[in-house]
Amino acid sequence: MCGETRPGYGGVYSGISEDVDFVCEPCMIAGRIAEKGQQTNDGNIELVSEQLQQRNPVWSAEQVTSVADERLLELHTRTPGMVTWQDTDFPVHCGDFCCFLKNAGRPDYKAISELHDGYDAWFASMDFSGYKLSEVAEQAKFLWEECLRDDSPKDGETASSAEFYLFQCLVCGTYITLWDQE
């Protein structure tokens, strides 16, 4: 974007104007992809606003909207894109978008786990809200045993038909996992 050759981010950028294939770090930090009508990630501003209002009940609607808009702008224009098979919104926790840590495997959950195998950390970070309570145990067992990688992916490497994306809340440190299948 700036014409310089520097380290940066290739990836999927979306928008309504010129295609962007690569953004250097200084241009990403400055949010310059907005100049090209592009963005990096999707996020649910309504969920951010709802959580901000819950956490800050004395804030006016204008204050909530202002902070939520700034957080969405940060996600759209100053956060490197996350490559997934399906479109997905960045998770929201404590009124902000979470920080994407990495594509994760069992060793990553073991590293943040209080138990030996990492299952507790993985299960606690998963969102099973789309499943009936009677299906959660079966689905969790299948994902843990059949889909989660035994290794820790490097540099966004994809080597399985399911990917697990590990995020962390910037406010309280809670881990959140999104998963995706091709």
N, C-alpha and C positions, 0 to 999 in steps of 0.2 A: 504494500500500500504506500509506503514511503519511498520506495525505490532502493532502499538499502538491503544488503545481504547480511542477515543476522539470524541468530537462533529464534525459533518461534513455533507456530502451531499450524500444521496442515489439518485438514479435516473437512467436516461437513458444515458448511455455513448456509443458512437459508435466508431468503429475502425476495424482494420483488424487483430488484435492479441487477446491476452487474454481478457476475459470478466472482467469488473470492476463493482462491485455492489455498492461500497461505498468509498468515499474519505474524509479523515479528513481535517479540515480547513488548517492546516499547509501544507499538501501535495497539496491541491488545490491552495493555494497561490503560492507555488513553481512550479506549473505546472507539477507535477510529473506524471499525467496521460499520458503525451506524451511518457514517458518511456515504457508504455504498448501499445503504438500505438493507443491510444484512444483520443477522443475529446468530449466536452460537447455540443456545439452549432454549428449551421451553420450560415455563414454570407457571404455577397456579397462583396468580396474584390474589384471588379471592380467599384462598386458604391462608396466605401470608397475612392479609388484612384481618381475617377472623382471629387468627392467633395473636396478632399484635393487640387487637382490641381486648381480648381476654387477659393478656398479660399486663396491659396498661389501661385499666378501666376508666381512668380520669382523662385520657387523651380524647381530643375532639376528633370528629370524623375526618377533618382536614389534616390533622397530624398523622392519623393512621394512613390515610391515602398518600401523603407525602413520603412517609418512610417506606411504605409498600412499593410505591412507584420507583424510588431510588434503588431498592433491593432488586426489583425486576430489571431495571436498566443495567445494574451491575451484572446480573446473570446473563442478560441478552448480549451485552456488548463488551464486557471486560472479563468474562470467565471463559477459559478455553473450552471448546466443544467436547462433548462426550460422544464417542461413536458407539451406537447400539444398532441392533437389527430392527427393532420396532421404535416408533416415536415414543418418548417417555418424558414426563415432567420431572424436573429435579425435585427430590423430596423436601418437604418443609417441616421444620421442627422449631419450637420456641419463637415463632414469628419471623423466621429467616430461612433462606434456602441453605441446605446443608452443603458441606464441602465434599466433593468427590475425592476419595482417596485412591481407589484403584479397582481394576477387575480383580476379583478375589477367588481364592481357593482355600482348601482346608487349613494350610499353614497360617494363613492370614487370620482366620477365626481362632485358631489355637493361640496365636500371639495375644489376642485381646480377651481370651477366655479365662474364667476362674477355675474351670475344670480341665481335665487332661486332654480330651479330644476336640474341643472347640465347638461342639454341638450346641452348648448352652448359649454362647455368644451369637452363633449363626441363627438359631431359632428365635432368640429375643430380638434380633435385628430385622427379621422377616415380617412382611405384612401379608397376613392370610385373610384379609377382610373380604375377599371375593369368594371365599369358600364357606360352605356350611360347616358348623362346628364338628359334625360327624366325619367330615372329609379332611380336616386339618392334619391329624396324626398320619393318615395314609399319604397325603401329599407331601408332608414334611419328610417322612421316611424315604419316599421316592426321590425327592430332590437331593437330600443329603447323601443317600447311598448311590444313586445312579447318575446324577447330573453335576454335582459339585466336584470340581477338579481336585485331584490329589496333590497337585503342585501349586505354586504361587505364580500366576501369570506375570510376565515381564513386559513392560512398555506397551500395554494395551493389546498384547498378543491374544488371538482367538484360536483356541484349539479344541473346542468342544461344541456340541450343539446347544448348550445352555451356558449363559454367562451370568455371573453374579457381580453386581456393582456395589462396592462398599462405600458408604458415605458416613460423615460424622457431623453432628450438630455443632455449629460454631459457638453456641451459647452454653449448653450443658454437657456436651461430649457424648451424647447418646449415639450409638451406631445404628444405621439404617441400611438395609440391603434391598436393592431392586434386582429383579432377575428377568431374563429375556431368553427366548428361544428363537432359532432361525426357522 
